[in-house]
């Protein structure tokens, strides 16, 4: 009889093979997980498949995902994302590399509503790229800033990555959202710093700057962006103060986004159909991945591989920090060849039983893991965000975009080092929540 470890290894090999031939992640995990459970305990395969899908489809917490996706689509349709970029442009555009910095700030703000890196890169890229081309920005710097800024979508709350991580680990979604705020702001500052360093070393990368806006124009741009800033403050502040839960915050955010879009008269029958269609498409993809993840997670539980790995690590006497660093390095390498969500759902069921007994804070580790997954979003050769930016900048070669992302990649690495050295960057807000 084949032992559990061998079955788990065969399962992973089959999964990687399916992913290599472009099988959707959710379908691949559903298939491998179900077949794997059947090979160990045949009568449990179909009940597990049906039970896990039903449990996740009826999971109250996961309402957050469609609500925040809907809110982001409403905000984009209402033109609030352009208002946010215009405000950042007015305040930062006249500095060295100011338009690239404004793009990063715009991405950070939009990320606080979308929870999606792809949505942030796509939305802000369409707004900011023409402006940077107008001022003759280097293609690598312009597209790199968009691709990197978009990655903030899975770190700054509401984050789909945090929701999935919370579902897999049973950690509080609200605490994870709060834990992502300061690291998200830190990473935004590091991105802007990277832009300043790059442009200072080579001014030809950003040869022109926009004229300084008057104080009246700056304040006017802030007033136009106050709608989106207000929604962000209300939802995030409400969670932190304990006024409402993360799910309730999502519902309140959608309500106000809908009201604002209606007041701006951007809600037509055609636009509503597009909003609903985009929301359903995005949520369908995410939920399919979740269904597959939990079936695959149950399969790993049957093999006992996570338990055996945990015992092996304990027997070696490794410290918690050594184990955490080893996993982060593995995630960085995997990020170069796999999608971030795939890494998340595949590795968390294996990693949690190993690091939790070592006393590792799962909220802190979740922040580190998400930042490392961000690095994967812009790492060659896969780099999902790079291909998203390529879609809106078809005239820019892929190698130029990849060349432009390296300063931002090292900025992400610097943020990981800082959060490891000073864990309170991630933990101070969740620990002080009401």
N, C-alpha and C positions, 0 to 999 in steps of 0.2 A: 504493500500500500504506500502511495506517495505521501510524504509528510507535508505539513502545512506550509513550511518555509518554501519548499519546492513549488507547491501550487501557487503561492503568492508571487514567486519569481516569474513563473510562467504567465501569471495574470498580468504582471507589469509589462513583460515582453510583448504579450498580445495587445495590450493597451497602447504601447508606444508604436507598434506596427500599424494599428488602426489610425492613430493620430498622424503617422507619417504619410499614410495614403489619403489624408484630408478628411477622415471621418469626423463629423461634429463631436466635440468633446463629450457632451451629455450622452449622445447615442453610444459612443465607444465605452463609456463607463457603465452604462446600463447593461450593455451586451456582455462585457467581460465580467462584471459583478454577478449577473444572473447565472451565467455559465459556470463561473467559479463556485458559487454557492451550490449549484446543482451537482458539481463534481464532488463536493464534500458531504452535502446532506440534501439529496435530491428532492425530498418532500418539502423542504423549506424554501426552494427557489422562487416559485410563483407567489406564495404568500408574502415573502419578503419583498418582492418586486412591487406587488400591489399595495402592501402596507406602507412602505417607505414613500411611495408616490403620494398616497392619500395623506400621510402624516405631514409631509412638507407642503402639499397643496392647501392644507387646512391650518398651517402654522400662522397664528395671529401676527407674530412679529414680522413675518415676511411681507405683510401689507406695505411696509415701508418702501420696498423696492418700486412697485408700480406707482405709488403716490409721488415719490420724489422724481421718478422719470417723467410722470405727467406734469409735475410742476416745472421741470426744466424745459419741456416742450412748450408749455404755456408762456414761460418767460421769453424763450427765443422768438415765438410768434409775435409777442407784444412789443418786440424791439428793445427790451430792457437790457439785453446783452450788449447791444451797440451803445446804449447810454452809459453802461459801465466802462466800456473801452474808451469812449469819448472823454469821460471824466479822468481816467488814468492818463490819456493822451494829453489833456490840457495841463495836468499837474507835472507830468514827467517828460513830455515830448521834447523839451528844449535841452535836456541834459544829454551827455554822451551816451549813445545807445538808448536814448529815452524811449523811442518807439518800441524797441524790443522789450524794455523794462515794462512799458505800459501793457504790452501783450501778456507778459507773465502775470502782472497784477490783475488784468482782465480775466485771465484763465483762473486765477485763484478765487476771484469773486464769483465767477460762473460755477466753479467747482462746488462752492458752498450751497448750490441749488441743484446741481445735476447728479452728483455722485458717480459720474462716468468720465473717464479720461478721454475716451473717443469723442464723446459729445462736446467736451470742453475744447479739445483741439480743433474739431471740425467747426464749431460755432465761432470761436474767437479767431481761428485762422482765416475764415472767409471775410471777417471784418478787418483784421489787422494787416494781412499780407499785402493788399493793394496799397495801403499807406506806406509800408516799409519799402515797397518797390518804387513808389513815387519819390521817396527821399534817397533812392539809390543804395539801399542797404545790401550788403553782401548776401547772396542767396543762402549760404550756409548758416550765417547768423540768424537771418530772418526765419527760415524754416526750422532751425534748431530751437529757437525760442518758442515757437508754436508747439512743436512736438514735446519739448520738456515741460512747458507750462501746462499742457494738457494732462500730464501725468498727475498733477495735483488733484485731479478729479477723484482718485481713489484713496487720497489721504485726508483732504479737508472734508469734514462732514457736511452733508450726508454722503457716506461712501458705500457703494455697493460691495466693495471688497471687505469692509468692516462688517457689513450685514451678514455676508456669507461666512466670514471668519467667526462671528459671534454664534451663528447657527451651528457651525461644526464643533465649536469648543464650549458652547453654553455659557459664554461670557456675556455680561450686560452690554447690549447695543449702545445704550446711553453713555456708559463709561467709555466705550471705545470711541464714540463720536467726540466726546470731550478730550480724550487722549490725543486725537488727531489735530486739534486746533493749533496748539503751540508748535509742534513739529511742522505743520503745514505753513505757518507764518515764518518759521525759521528757514524752511526750504525756499520759500518765496524770496526772502532776503538774500539767501545764498545764491539763488539764480540771478538776482539783480547785481549782486557783487561780481559774479562770474562774467556777466555782460560788461560791466564797467572795466574789469581787468582786461578782457579781450579787446575791447575798443580802445583802451588806453595804450595797449601794446601796438595796435595796428589801427590807426584812425581811418584807413581806407575802407574798413569793414562797415563803417557808418559815417560816410563823409558829410552828410547834411543833417541838420536838426531843424525841427519846426521852430517858428518864432515863439518866444515866451508869451503865453496868454495873459491877458489882464486879470486882475483879481476878480473883477465882476464876471468874466467868462468862466473862470475856475469855479466860482461859487454857483453860477448858473448850471454848469455841468454836474456839480454835486447834487443840486436840487433835482435834476432830471434822473440822476442815478439813485436818488433817495428811496424810490420804491423798492428796488432790488436790495439795497442796503437794509431797509426796514424789515423785509421778509427774512433776510439772513439773521438779523439781530433778534427778531421775535422768535424764530424757531430754535436757534442755538441757545439764546439766553433763557428761553422757557425750559429747555431740557436741563440746563445747568442749575437753574434756580429750583427745579423740582415742581414747577407749575404744571407741566404736563409731560407725558412720556414721549419717547422718540416716535412712536406710531402716531400719537395725537399731534405732535409737532408737524409731522408730514401732512396730516389732514388739514391742519390750519394753514400751512404754507400753500397747499393746493388751492384752498378756498380764496386766499388773498391774491394769489397769482391769477386765478380765474376772474376775480372782480376787477383787477387792474387791466387785464387783457380786454375785458368787456368795456370798461370805461374808455380805453384807447380805441375801441371799435375795430379791433383786429380779428375778432371772432366771427368768421363767416361759416357758412355750411361747408365750404371747401377746406378752410383752414382747420376746422374742428375734425373733419374726416382725416386729414393728414396727421393731426396731433394724436388722435386715438390710434391710428394705424401704426405710427412710429412707436408709441408707448407699448402697444401689444407686441410688436416685433421684438423690441428690446427685452421686454419682460419674459416673453416666450423663450428666448435664448438663455436668459439667466436661470429661469426655473427648470429648464431642461438639464442644465449643468448641475443644479442642486439635486434634482431627482437622481441623476447618475451618480453624483458624489456620495449620497447616502446609501445607495445600493452597493457601491464599491466599498464604502466604509464598513458596511456589514460583512461583506465578503472577507475583508482583511481581519475583522474580528473573529470570523470562523477559523481563519488560518493560524491565529495566535501569534502572528509575526510581530505585531507591535509590542506585545507583552514580552516576547523573547528578546527583542532588541533592547527593551528597557532594562531587563535583567542583565544583559551583556554590558551595557553602558555602566550600570551600577557596579558590576564586578570589576571593571577596568579602573575605577576610582577617578574618573574624569571630573573636573569641577564644572559647575553649572555654566560658567562663562566660557570655558573651552568648548562645551557642547553647543552653546548658542552660536559662538563664532563659526564653528564647523558647519552648522546648518545654514548660516547666512551665506557662507562661501558657496555651499552647494546650490542655494537658491539663485545666487548671482550667475553661476555657470548654467543652471537650468533655464534662467531667463533669456539666455542667448539663443536657445533653440526651441522654447516652448512658450505658449501663451500664459500670461500671468494668472488668470483664473484657473487654468488647468493645473498649474503648479500648486495653487492654494488648495484646491479640493483634493488633489492627489496626496499632498505631503502632510497636511495638518493632522489627519487621522493617525499617521505614523509618528509624527513629531511630538504631539501633545502627551502621549503616555510616557515619553522618554524624558521630556524637560520638566513637566509639572511636578513629579516626585523630587526633582532636584531643587525645588523652591523657586523656580523661575516665574515671575509675574506674567500671566498670560496676556494681560492688557498691554504691558510694555513690549512683550515679544511680538504682539500683533502689530504694533506700530512699526517696529523694525522690519517685520516681514513685509508689510505693505510698501514701505519705502524701497526695499530690495526688489519687490515686484515692479515698482515704478521704474527702476533701473532697467529691468528686462523689457519694459515697453519701448525703450529707445535704443536697446542694445542690438547690434548686428548679429546674425543676419535676419532675425525675425522682426523685431522692433515694430509692433503693431502700429504705434502712433506715427512712426516714420512713413508707413504706407498710407495712413490716413492723410498726412500732410502732402504726400506725393499726389494724392487724388485731387487736392485743391491747388497744387502747383505742378502740373504735368510737365512744364518746361524745365523743371529743376531736376538734374540727375540724382539718382538715389545715393550715389557715393558723396555728393555734395551735401545732402541732408545729413547723412551719417557723420560726415566731417564736422558739421556744425553742432552736433549734439554732445561732443566729448567734454567741453567745459561744464555742461550741465550734469553730465554723468558723474564727474568728479565732485561737483557740488553736492549731489545726492550721497556720494560716499562720505563726504565730510559730515553731512547731517547724521548719518548712521554712527560715525565715530563719536560725535558730540552726544548723541542720545545714549550710547553705551556708557560714555564717561559720566554723563549727568542724567540719570534715569528720570529725575523729577521734571525734566522738560516734557515728558510724556505723561507723568503720573500726577503732577500737582493739581491739575483741574479735576480729573476723575476722583481723586482722593478728597477733594474739598466740596464735592457735589452735595446738595441737600437731598 
